[in-house]
Amino acid sequence: MRPEGRLTRDTVVRAALDLLNEVGMDGLSTRLLAARLGVQSPTLYWHFRNKRALLDAMAVAMLARHKHVWPPEAEADWRSWLTLNARSFRHALLAYRDGARVHAGTGPAREQIPLVEAQLRLLCGHGFAPADALSIVVALSRFVVGWVLEEQARAMDAPDRNGDIVPEVGPEAPLMAAALAGIQGESADAAFDRALGYFIAGLKPAE
């Protein structure tokens, strides 16, 4: 008998996200999730054909719960919008334990297509070809996911690290020493904005 009325896709996803925050990606399993929901594991497959489908739905829910920076309809500074959108995406991933790992490998779900279309419309309105606009959106997404993967991995490994992530630099590497001195004390947000700025500054429509 199908468990309609007792369990919904949204209920499963909410429980999965709560469990993710408790046990992380490595501890998340359909068996543990089913136990949390008080059902047998096969019951979950009424709603998700496999664990990958569940992870895809979790990735969508992460972004849906976080405020999107919807592309403006009117003339706007597209670089500023790309910056705000990337920041929002990063914060959405950081809001969940292993958020970047859940999102890695996913593509836009059907319900996200209008948002992607609006993004492309904004960039194409500023002179980008559709294929270039899509490449920019995908590249920025992968940049943010990769960045957050590193942030979350380092946060999890912090208690096991001996000393700093970067070894002490001596006189044999004066440029690296100067670089490290220049970013010493920089916040995680500032470090992200610095790297993101280099990325976005280099974008321009083909002539």
N, CA, C and O of each residue as an XYZ file, in Angstrom:
828
protein
N       0.841     -1.203      0.000
C       0.000      0.000      0.000
C       0.870      1.245      0.000
O       1.802      1.343      0.798
N       0.588      2.185     -0.869
C       1.382      3.413     -0.951
C       1.113      4.291      0.270
O      -0.040      4.467      0.665
N       2.186      4.851      0.880
C       2.029      5.572      2.143
C       1.554      7.000      1.959
O       2.133      7.912      2.549
N       0.504      7.230      1.148
C       0.002      8.568      0.943
C      -0.679      9.056      2.218
O      -1.318      8.276      2.925
N      -0.543     10.322      2.502
C      -1.148     10.888      3.692
C      -0.296     10.725      4.924
O      -0.509     11.423      5.916
N       0.673      9.814      4.889
C       1.538      9.609      6.044
C       2.936     10.170      5.820
O       3.616     10.578      6.762
N       3.343     10.184      4.583
C       4.692     10.626      4.276
C       4.678     11.337      2.929
O       4.102     10.828      1.967
N       5.303     12.497      2.851
C       5.368     13.251      1.600
C       6.824     13.482      1.223
O       7.725     13.280      2.037
N       7.044     13.902     -0.004
C       8.402     14.230     -0.442
C       9.006     15.326      0.439
O      10.165     15.238      0.846
N       8.220     16.346      0.725
C       8.726     17.447      1.548
C       9.112     16.977      2.943
O      10.124     17.411      3.493
N       8.302     16.088      3.513
C       8.612     15.549      4.843
C       9.936     14.799      4.823
O      10.761     14.952      5.723
N      10.129     13.990      3.789
C      11.366     13.218      3.664
C      12.566     14.155      3.521
O      13.589     13.963      4.178
N      12.437     15.167      2.662
C      13.549     16.088      2.419
C      13.888     16.868      3.685
O      15.064     17.021      4.017
N      12.888     17.356      4.386
C      13.144     18.104      5.623
C      13.863     17.236      6.642
O      14.805     17.682      7.297
N      13.413     15.995      6.771
C      14.059     15.077      7.710
C      15.494     14.771      7.272
O      16.397     14.667      8.102
N      15.689     14.630      5.970
C      17.032     14.337      5.447
C      17.991     15.496      5.721
O      19.148     15.269      6.076
N      17.525     16.727      5.563
C      18.376     17.884      5.830
C      18.709     17.993      7.319
O      19.836     18.331      7.683
N      17.742     17.710      8.165
C      18.005     17.715      9.606
C      19.028     16.646      9.968
O      19.938     16.881     10.763
N      18.863     15.471      9.374
C      19.791     14.374      9.638
C      21.182     14.703      9.097
O      22.189     14.377      9.726
N      21.233     15.345      7.935
C      22.517     15.750      7.361
C      23.294     16.631      8.340
O      24.497     16.448      8.521
N      22.618     17.571      8.962
C      23.286     18.460      9.911
C      23.795     17.711     11.135
O      24.729     18.165     11.797
N      23.196     16.583     11.435
C      23.611     15.811     12.602
C      24.762     14.858     12.293
O      25.710     14.754     13.072
N      24.682     14.165     11.161
C      25.638     13.083     10.895
C      26.545     13.350      9.708
O      27.512     12.615      9.505
N      26.261     14.386      8.911
C      27.086     14.671      7.746
C      26.787     13.748      6.582
O      26.013     12.798      6.696
N      27.412     14.048      5.472
C      27.173     13.291      4.237
C      27.560     11.818      4.392
O      26.853     10.937      3.903
N      28.674     11.548      5.068
C      29.140     10.175      5.196
C      28.208      9.340      6.067
O      28.101      8.128      5.876
N      27.531      9.979      7.023
C      26.642      9.236      7.905
C      25.215      9.135      7.404
O      24.414      8.373      7.945
N      24.893      9.907      6.365
C      23.529      9.923      5.859
C      23.243      8.660      5.052
O      23.947      8.364      4.087
N      22.228      7.931      5.441
C      21.835      6.723      4.713
C      20.323      6.630      4.690
O      19.640      7.176      5.557
N      19.808      5.932      3.690
C      18.353      5.756      3.621
C      17.866      4.931      4.802
O      16.744      5.133      5.265
N      18.675      4.012      5.297
C      18.275      3.209      6.454
C      18.088      4.091      7.673
O      17.089      3.981      8.383
N      19.066      4.976      7.914
C      18.987      5.867      9.066
C      17.848      6.871      8.906
O      17.158      7.192      9.874
N      17.656      7.358      7.700
C      16.573      8.300      7.443
C      15.217      7.634      7.662
O      14.319      8.227      8.260
N      15.071      6.404      7.179
C      13.811      5.690      7.372
C      13.525      5.489      8.853
O      12.384      5.633      9.293
N      14.555      5.156      9.622
C      14.373      4.986     11.063
C      13.937      6.296     11.704
O      13.083      6.301     12.591
N      14.518      7.405     11.260
C      14.143      8.717     11.790
C      12.662      9.011     11.522
O      11.977      9.605     12.354
N      12.186      8.591     10.362
C      10.807      8.848      9.966
C       9.832      7.789     10.484
O       8.616      7.936     10.359
N      10.383      6.721     11.067
C       9.523      5.668     11.599
C       8.909      4.780     10.543
O       7.795      4.282     10.707
N       9.649      4.580      9.439
C       9.157      3.724      8.362
C      10.257      2.749      7.972
O      11.379      2.831      8.472
N       9.927      1.822      7.072
C      10.919      0.917      6.520
C      11.595      1.571      5.317
O      10.982      2.391      4.633
N      12.838      1.219      5.058
C      13.591      1.837      3.957
C      12.864      1.794      2.611
O      12.875      2.796      1.896
N      12.228      0.669      2.234
C      11.545      0.647      0.931
C      10.452      1.700      0.792
O      10.096      2.082     -0.323
N       9.916      2.172      1.922
C       8.876      3.192      1.866
C       9.381      4.465      1.211
O       8.624      5.158      0.531
N      10.665      4.781      1.410
C      11.229      6.005      0.843
C      11.222      5.978     -0.682
O      11.179      7.029     -1.323
N      11.265      4.782     -1.265
C      11.352      4.679     -2.716
C      10.017      4.954     -3.404
O       9.953      4.993     -4.632
N       8.943      5.147     -2.619
C       7.715      5.656     -3.211
C       7.919      7.103     -3.671
O       7.256      7.581     -4.592
N       8.844      7.775     -3.010
C       9.048      9.193     -3.266
C      10.349      9.486     -4.019
O      10.417     10.452     -4.779
N      11.373      8.666     -3.815
C      12.676      8.876     -4.463
C      13.192      7.530     -4.949
O      13.294      6.579     -4.174
N      13.515      7.454     -6.227
C      13.877      6.166     -6.809
C      15.214      5.653     -6.292
O      15.462      4.448     -6.317
N      16.086      6.556     -5.820
C      17.374      6.146     -5.265
C      17.935      7.300     -4.418
O      17.329      8.368     -4.326
N      19.077      7.068     -3.816
C      19.659      8.083     -2.934
C      20.064      9.321     -3.719
O      19.969     10.431     -3.194
N      20.510      9.165     -4.960
C      20.901     10.330     -5.764
C      19.709     11.257     -5.988
O      19.849     12.479     -5.937
N      18.552     10.681     -6.233
C      17.351     11.501     -6.421
C      17.016     12.255     -5.143
O      16.569     13.401     -5.195
N      17.229     11.619     -3.998
C      16.997     12.291     -2.717
C      17.985     13.438     -2.533
O      17.597     14.526     -2.107
N      19.254     13.206     -2.850
C      20.260     14.258     -2.715
C      19.942     15.436     -3.646
O      20.122     16.593     -3.269
N      19.470     15.137     -4.855
C      19.090     16.212     -5.781
C      17.976     17.065     -5.175
O      18.013     18.293     -5.255
N      16.990     16.411     -4.573
C      15.881     17.143     -3.958
C      16.365     17.944     -2.754
O      15.871     19.043     -2.502
N      17.315     17.411     -2.020
C      17.882     18.138     -0.886
C      18.622     19.389     -1.360
O      18.542     20.442     -0.727
N      19.339     19.268     -2.471
C      20.071     20.417     -3.021
C      19.108     21.520     -3.428
O      19.366     22.699     -3.184
N      17.996     21.134     -4.049
C      16.983     22.123     -4.444
C      16.403     22.800     -3.210
O      16.215     24.017     -3.191
N      16.119     22.007     -2.181
C      15.520     22.553     -0.965
C      16.459     23.515     -0.248
O      16.014     24.506      0.329
N      17.754     23.226     -0.284
C      18.724     24.129      0.333
C      18.617     25.536     -0.250
O      18.623     26.527      0.481
N      18.520     25.605     -1.567
C      18.450     26.899     -2.233
C      17.074     27.535     -2.065
O      16.956     28.754     -1.949
N      16.035     26.700     -2.054
C      14.683     27.236     -1.912
C      14.479     27.880     -0.541
O      13.721     28.841     -0.412
N      15.155     27.353      0.479
C      15.012     27.898      1.824
C      15.824     29.173      2.014
O      15.605     29.929      2.960
N      16.766     29.397      1.100
C      17.617     30.580      1.200
C      17.159     31.597      0.165
O      16.760     31.222     -0.938
N      17.211     32.851      0.500
C      16.698     33.891     -0.390
C      17.504     33.969     -1.683
O      18.720     34.158     -1.665
N      16.804     33.820     -2.801
C      17.451     33.971     -4.103
C      17.643     35.461     -4.411
O      16.847     36.307     -4.002
N      18.713     35.750     -5.137
C      18.884     37.093     -5.680
C      18.387     37.027     -7.116
O      19.160     36.774     -8.040
N      17.083     37.259     -7.297
C      16.481     37.107     -8.619
C      17.008     38.188     -9.557
O      17.087     39.353     -9.167
N      17.368     37.826    -10.778
C      17.895     38.824    -11.720
C      16.901     39.957    -11.944
O      15.715     39.698    -12.149
N      17.350     41.186    -11.911
C      16.437     42.313    -12.128
C      15.954     42.358    -13.569
O      16.670     41.972    -14.493
N      14.739     42.829    -13.743
C      14.178     42.942    -15.093
C      14.737     44.167    -15.817
O      14.983     44.135    -17.023
N      14.932     45.245    -15.058
C      15.391     46.492    -15.671
C      16.906     46.458    -15.882
O      17.595     45.534    -15.450
N      17.396     47.493    -16.556
C      18.837     47.633    -16.789
C      19.565     47.639    -15.449
O      19.169     48.355    -14.530
N      20.597     46.865    -15.339
C      21.297     46.751    -14.053
C      22.764     46.423    -14.293
O      23.150     46.012    -15.387
N      23.564     46.606    -13.268
C      24.976     46.238    -13.311
C      25.069     44.723    -13.170
O      24.939     44.194    -12.067
N      25.293     44.023    -14.282
C      25.262     42.568    -14.256
C      26.387     41.991    -13.407
O      26.233     40.916    -12.827
N      27.517     42.693    -13.326
C      28.600     42.196    -12.486
C      28.208     42.232    -11.005
O      28.529     41.312    -10.252
N      27.523     43.284    -10.597
C      27.060     43.371     -9.206
C      26.067     42.261     -8.903
O      26.088     41.661     -7.828
N      25.187     41.997     -9.884
C      24.217     40.929     -9.665
C      24.908     39.572     -9.559
O      24.569     38.778     -8.681
N      25.869     39.292    -10.437
C      26.594     38.027    -10.357
C      27.276     37.873     -9.005
O      27.303     36.781     -8.437
N      27.822     38.962     -8.496
C      28.485     38.934     -7.191
C      27.495     38.598     -6.086
O      27.752     37.719     -5.264
N      26.367     39.293     -6.065
C      25.347     39.046     -5.043
C      24.807     37.625     -5.140
O      24.574     36.976     -4.120
N      24.609     37.145     -6.346
C      24.074     35.801     -6.534
C      25.052     34.742     -6.041
O      24.646     33.769     -5.404
N      26.337     34.926     -6.332
C      27.350     33.971     -5.874
C      27.456     33.971     -4.354
O      27.594     32.913     -3.740
N      27.391     35.146     -3.750
C      27.419     35.221     -2.286
C      26.234     34.492     -1.678
O      26.383     33.751     -0.706
N      25.042     34.706     -2.262
C      23.837     34.057     -1.759
C      23.938     32.536     -1.874
O      23.542     31.811     -0.962
N      24.466     32.065     -2.991
C      24.633     30.628     -3.210
C      25.587     30.052     -2.167
O      25.315     29.004     -1.583
N      26.686     30.729     -1.939
C      27.646     30.259     -0.932
C      27.014     30.173      0.448
O      27.197     29.180      1.153
N      26.276     31.196      0.839
C      25.646     31.191      2.155
C      24.626     30.068      2.282
O      24.472     29.480      3.352
N      23.924     29.768      1.177
C      22.952     28.671      1.203
C      23.649     27.339      1.441
O      23.151     26.507      2.199
N      24.790     27.129      0.805
C      25.530     25.880      0.991
C      26.140     25.791      2.386
O      26.165     24.717      2.988
N      26.626     26.909      2.896
C      27.242     26.919      4.216
C      26.220     26.727      5.335
O      26.581     26.396      6.465
N      24.953     26.936      5.018
C      23.908     26.809      6.040
C      23.679     25.358      6.455
O      23.005     25.094      7.450
N      24.242     24.415      5.693
C      24.056     23.000      5.994
C      25.406     22.295      6.057
O      26.315     22.593      5.283
N      25.517     21.379      6.967
C      26.723     20.566      7.047
C      26.890     19.792      5.738
O      25.957     19.136      5.274
N      28.073     19.871      5.151
C      28.358     19.208      3.878
C      27.423     19.669      2.763
O      27.129     18.911      1.839
N      26.957     20.916      2.853
C      26.052     21.423      1.834
C      26.642     21.371      0.439
O      25.939     21.060     -0.523
N      27.934     21.674      0.320
C      28.566     21.652     -1.002
C      28.662     20.235     -1.551
O      28.506     20.025     -2.754
N      28.916     19.267     -0.685
C      29.006     17.877     -1.142
C      27.654     17.388     -1.647
O      27.589     16.639     -2.622
N      26.585     17.804     -0.996
C      25.250     17.425     -1.457
C      24.973     18.027     -2.827
O      24.405     17.370     -3.699
N      25.377     19.278     -3.011
C      25.062     19.980     -4.248
C      25.957     19.567     -5.406
O      25.540     19.654     -6.561
N      27.172     19.120     -5.129
C      28.115     18.766     -6.194
C      27.534     17.681     -7.096
O      27.015     16.672     -6.617
N      27.625     17.898     -8.390
C      27.155     16.910     -9.352
C      25.707     17.063     -9.753
O      25.224     16.331    -10.617
N      24.998     18.008     -9.137
C      23.595     18.199     -9.508
C      23.482     19.191    -10.658
O      24.403     19.965    -10.918
N      22.354     19.161    -11.335
C      22.037     20.148    -12.364
C      20.762     20.848    -11.982
O      20.158     20.504    -10.967
N      20.329     21.823    -12.761
C      19.089     22.519    -12.417
C      17.883     21.588    -12.493
O      17.691     20.881    -13.481
N      17.076     21.599    -11.440
C      15.827     20.840    -11.449
C      14.793     21.590    -12.279
O      14.971     22.764    -12.603
N      13.721     20.900    -12.615
C      12.698     21.511    -13.464
C      12.176     22.810    -12.859
O      11.960     23.789    -13.574
N      11.975     22.818    -11.538
C      11.427     24.012    -10.905
C      12.419     25.172    -10.856
O      12.037     26.305    -10.562
N      13.695     24.891    -11.146
C      14.704     25.948    -11.147
C      14.944     26.549    -12.533
O      15.656     27.546    -12.657
N      14.364     25.960    -13.561
C      14.601     26.433    -14.928
C      14.184     27.891    -15.126
O      14.905     28.625    -15.802
N      13.044     28.353    -14.566
C      12.716     29.777    -14.728
C      13.783     30.711    -14.172
O      14.030     31.775    -14.740
N      14.416     30.323    -13.069
C      15.481     31.152    -12.511
C      16.695     31.181    -13.434
O      17.283     32.239    -13.660
N      17.068     30.022    -13.966
C      18.196     29.971    -14.904
C      17.880     30.798    -16.144
O      18.739     31.530    -16.637
N      16.656     30.689    -16.651
C      16.259     31.458    -17.826
C      16.371     32.956    -17.555
O      16.808     33.713    -18.422
N      15.977     33.387    -16.352
C      16.073     34.806    -15.998
C      17.533     35.253    -15.930
O      17.859     36.374    -16.321
N      18.406     34.384    -15.437
C      19.825     34.696    -15.392
C      20.386     34.876    -16.798
O      21.120     35.826    -17.071
N      20.032     33.957    -17.677
C      20.519     34.048    -19.060
C      19.966     35.285    -19.755
O      20.666     35.936    -20.530
N      18.704     35.607    -19.474
C      18.091     36.782    -20.094
C      18.840     38.053    -19.710
O      19.058     38.932    -20.544
N      19.230     38.141    -18.445
C      19.971     39.323    -17.992
C      21.314     39.425    -18.714
O      21.663     40.486    -19.231
N      22.067     38.322    -18.749
C      23.387     38.355    -19.378
C      23.286     38.578    -20.884
O      24.079     39.327    -21.454
N      22.318     37.933    -21.529
C      22.163     38.129    -22.975
C      21.746     39.561    -23.278
O      22.096     40.104    -24.326
N      21.005     40.169    -22.372
C      20.625     41.560    -22.551
C      21.795     42.515    -22.482
O      21.699     43.665    -22.910
N      22.905     42.032    -21.941
C      24.118     42.855    -21.868
C      25.164     42.404    -22.880
O      26.345     42.725    -22.744
N      24.731     41.660    -23.892
C      25.616     41.370    -25.010
C      26.217     39.988    -25.065
O      26.949     39.686    -26.008
N      25.942     39.135    -24.096
C      26.498     37.786    -24.122
C      25.655     36.882    -25.011
O      24.427     36.975    -25.025
N      26.324     36.013    -25.745
C      25.618     34.996    -26.505
C      25.025     33.986    -25.523
O      25.590     33.788    -24.447
N      23.903     33.339    -25.861
C      23.289     32.388    -24.937
C      24.250     31.316    -24.422
O      24.250     31.007    -23.230
N      25.070     30.746    -25.315
C      25.993     29.702    -24.876
C      27.030     30.248    -23.901
O      27.391     29.575    -22.936
N      27.513     31.472    -24.150
C      28.480     32.082    -23.245
C      27.831     32.396    -21.898
O      28.439     32.202    -20.845
N      26.597     32.880    -21.944
C      25.886     33.198    -20.705
C      25.707     31.954    -19.847
O      25.912     31.998    -18.634
N      25.325     30.843    -20.473
C      25.158     29.596    -19.724
C      26.490     29.111    -19.170
O      26.553     28.623    -18.042
N      27.547     29.241    -19.951
C      28.876     28.836    -19.479
C      29.285     29.632    -18.243
O      29.891     29.087    -17.321
N      28.954     30.913    -18.226
C      29.277     31.762    -17.075
C      28.505     31.303    -15.836
O      29.073     31.179    -14.751
N      27.214     31.054    -16.011
C      26.384     30.610    -14.887
C      26.903     29.283    -14.322
O      27.002     29.115    -13.107
N      27.230     28.351    -15.209
C      27.741     27.049    -14.766
C      29.099     27.196    -14.093
O      29.341     26.602    -13.042
N      29.991     27.989    -14.699
C      31.327     28.165    -14.133
C      31.276     28.810    -12.751
O      32.002     28.399    -11.846
N      30.425     29.814    -12.587
C      30.292     30.454    -11.280
C      29.742     29.477    -10.249
O      30.200     29.450     -9.107
N      28.762     28.677    -10.651
C      28.202     27.681     -9.748
C      29.274     26.703     -9.286
O      29.361     26.380     -8.102
N      30.085     26.235    -10.226
C      31.137     25.271     -9.875
C      32.225     25.929     -9.027
O      32.794     25.294     -8.139
N      32.506     27.181     -9.299
C      33.467     27.915     -8.475
C      32.987     27.971     -7.028
O      33.755     27.702     -6.104
N      31.718     28.322     -6.834
C      31.186     28.442     -5.476
C      31.158     27.082     -4.782
O      31.549     26.971     -3.620
N      30.700     26.049     -5.488
C      30.648     24.714     -4.883
C      32.048     24.266     -4.479
O      32.242     23.755     -3.377
N      33.029     24.455     -5.368
C      34.394     24.069     -5.044
C      34.956     24.849     -3.867
O      35.646     24.293     -3.013
N      34.654     26.143     -3.830
C      35.138     26.980     -2.733
C      34.572     26.497     -1.397
O      35.298     26.363     -0.411
N      33.266     26.239     -1.383
C      32.623     25.812     -0.140
C      33.060     24.398      0.242
O      33.172     24.088      1.428
N      33.306     23.548     -0.738
C      33.862     22.223     -0.429
C      35.133     22.363      0.395
O      35.309     21.669      1.396
N      36.022     23.264     -0.029
C      37.269     23.487      0.700
C      36.992     24.070      2.092
O      37.588     23.639      3.079
N      36.085     25.051      2.164
C      35.756     25.657      3.457
C      35.234     24.613      4.445
O      35.675     24.551      5.592
N      34.298     23.805      3.983
C      33.679     22.849      4.890
C      34.614     21.698      5.234
O      34.570     21.176      6.348
N      35.464     21.297      4.285
C      36.435     20.245      4.578
C      37.441     20.714      5.619
O      37.796     19.961      6.526
N      37.900     21.952      5.492
C      38.865     22.479      6.453
C      38.240     22.663      7.825
O      38.889     22.446      8.849
N      36.972     23.066      7.837
C      36.283     23.236      9.120
C      36.150     21.903      9.839
O      36.297     21.841     11.059
N      35.874     20.833      9.096
C      35.730     19.516      9.696
C      37.063     18.955     10.162
O      37.125     18.236     11.159
N      38.143     19.288      9.432
C      39.462     18.746      9.753
C      40.217     19.578     10.778
O      41.264     19.148     11.262
N      39.711     20.756     11.120
C      40.448     21.679     11.982
C      40.974     21.047     13.268
O      42.131     21.289     13.612
N      40.182     20.243     14.006
C      40.707     19.681     15.261
C      41.883     18.732     15.060
O      42.674     18.525     15.981
N      42.007     18.152     13.862
C      43.065     17.172     13.605
C      44.318     17.781     13.002
O      45.318     17.087     12.815
N      44.275     19.072     12.694
C      45.427     19.703     12.061
C      46.454     20.121     13.106
O      46.117     20.575     14.200
N      47.697     19.953     12.736
C      48.788     20.411     13.586
C      49.382     21.673     12.978
O      50.125     21.602     11.999
N      49.061     22.813     13.546
C      49.565     24.061     13.007
C      48.701     24.574     11.878
O      47.586     24.097     11.669
N      49.222     25.552     11.147
C      48.474     26.182     10.074
C      48.404     25.276      8.854
O      49.194     24.344      8.702
N      47.440     25.571      7.988
C      47.299     24.821      6.742
C      48.498     25.068      5.839
O      48.990     24.140      5.196
N      48.975     26.310      5.784
C      50.151     26.660      4.989
C      51.382     26.606      5.889
O      51.385     27.233      6.949
N      52.431     25.874      5.499
C      53.627     25.796      6.337
C      54.320     27.145      6.447
O      54.099     28.039      5.630
N      55.148     27.279      7.451
C      55.900     28.519      7.628
C      56.802     28.759      6.417
O      57.492     27.852      5.951
N      56.784     29.978      5.923
C      57.531     30.319      4.715
C      58.775     31.105      5.108
O      58.703     32.068      5.871
N      59.912     30.679      4.574
C      61.173     31.333      4.886
C      61.630     32.270      3.783
O      60.857     32.574      2.874
N      62.867     32.733      3.845
C      63.388     33.700      2.876
C      63.512     33.153      1.462
O      63.723     33.912      0.516
N      63.381     31.845      1.317
C      63.487     31.274     -0.031
C      62.237     31.550     -0.868
O      62.232     31.324     -2.078
N      61.187     32.037     -0.224
C      59.936     32.321     -0.944
C      59.404     33.691     -0.533
O      58.369     33.775      0.128
N      60.104     34.777     -0.919
C      59.698     36.112     -0.463
C      58.336     36.559     -0.994
O      57.598     37.258     -0.301
N      58.004     36.156     -2.223
C      56.707     36.564     -2.780
C      55.559     35.888     -2.034
O      54.536     36.512     -1.752
N      55.739     34.612     -1.720
C      54.699     33.906     -0.980
C      54.566     34.474      0.423
O      53.460     34.587      0.953
N      55.697     34.832      1.025
C      55.663     35.428      2.357
C      54.916     36.752      2.339
O      54.131     37.040      3.242
N      55.163     37.565      1.297
C      54.469     38.852      1.173
C      52.977     38.642      0.934
O      52.142     39.373      1.467
N      52.657     37.639      0.130
C      51.250     37.352     -0.149
C      50.522     36.934      1.113
O      49.416     37.403      1.383
N      51.136     36.056      1.883
C      50.502     35.592      3.115
C      50.349     36.717      4.117
O      49.349     36.785      4.832
N      51.324     37.594      4.173
C      51.233     38.742      5.079
C      50.088     39.658      4.660
O      49.430     40.267      5.503
N      49.854     39.750      3.343
C      48.807     40.628      2.845
C      47.402     40.137      3.135
O      46.465     40.932      3.196
N      47.247     38.818      3.316
C      45.911     38.283      3.582
C      45.754     37.811      5.028
O      44.717     37.258      5.393
N      46.771     38.025      5.838
C      46.705     37.588      7.234
C      45.522     38.270      7.940
O      45.351     39.486      7.856
N      44.743     37.490      8.609
C      43.606     38.032      9.331
C      42.381     38.279      8.465
O      41.361     38.754      8.964
N      42.464     37.968      7.184
C      41.332     38.184      6.286
C      40.209     37.206      6.637
O      40.460     36.021      6.852
N      38.984     37.700      6.693
C      37.855     36.847      7.030
C      37.534     35.910      5.869
O      37.973     36.122      4.739
N      36.757     34.868      6.172
C      36.361     33.922      5.129
C      35.533     34.624      4.049
O      35.680     34.333      2.862
N      34.668     35.543      4.464
C      33.855     36.277      3.490
C      34.725     37.152      2.600
O      34.511     37.222      1.389
N      35.712     37.825      3.204
C      36.587     38.704      2.430
C      37.434     37.899      1.446
O      37.656     38.331      0.315
N      37.905     36.731      1.877
C      38.706     35.882      0.992
C      37.877     35.428     -0.211
O      38.364     35.416     -1.341
N      36.642     35.062      0.041
C      35.753     34.657     -1.053
C      35.512     35.815     -2.007
O      35.597     35.651     -3.224
N      35.210     36.989     -1.456
C      34.933     38.151     -2.303
C      36.146     38.528     -3.143
O      36.003     38.941     -4.294
N      37.328     38.389     -2.578
C      38.550     38.708     -3.334
C      38.668     37.803     -4.563
O      38.874     38.283     -5.678
N      38.538     36.496     -4.349
C      38.665     35.543     -5.456
C      37.534     35.707     -6.465
O      37.759     35.657     -7.674
N      36.332     35.900     -5.965
C      35.183     36.086     -6.844
C      35.351     37.332     -7.707
O      34.990     37.336     -8.884
N      35.894     38.376     -7.121
C      36.113     39.619     -7.861
C      37.037     39.432     -9.044
O      36.796     39.992    -10.113
N      38.098     38.646     -8.866
C      39.006     38.377     -9.982
C      38.260     37.652    -11.100
O      38.440     37.948    -12.282
N      37.431     36.709    -10.706
C      36.682     35.913    -11.676
C      35.759     36.810    -12.499
O      35.799     36.791    -13.729
N      34.936     37.587    -11.815
C      33.908     38.372    -12.495
C      34.502     39.521    -13.299
O      33.973     39.886    -14.348
N      35.600     40.092    -12.810
C      36.213     41.213    -13.520
C      36.678     40.817    -14.926
O      36.754     41.664    -15.816
N      36.985     39.546    -15.124
C      37.489     39.107    -16.418
C      36.412     38.762    -17.435
O      36.724     38.429    -18.578
N      35.144     38.839    -17.031
C      34.063     38.494    -17.937
C      33.702     39.674    -18.839
O      33.585     40.809    -18.376
N      33.531     39.397    -20.099
C      33.063     40.442    -21.017
C      32.482     39.775    -22.255
O      32.960     38.724    -22.681
N      31.443     40.390    -22.837
C      30.840     39.806    -24.046
C      31.854     39.762    -25.185
O      32.738     40.612    -25.285
N      31.707     38.756    -26.037
C      32.575     38.671    -27.220
C      32.232     39.797    -28.182
O      31.067     40.156    -28.352
N      33.251     40.341    -28.798
C      33.048     41.458    -29.731
C      32.725     40.934    -31.121
O      32.521     41.720    -32.045
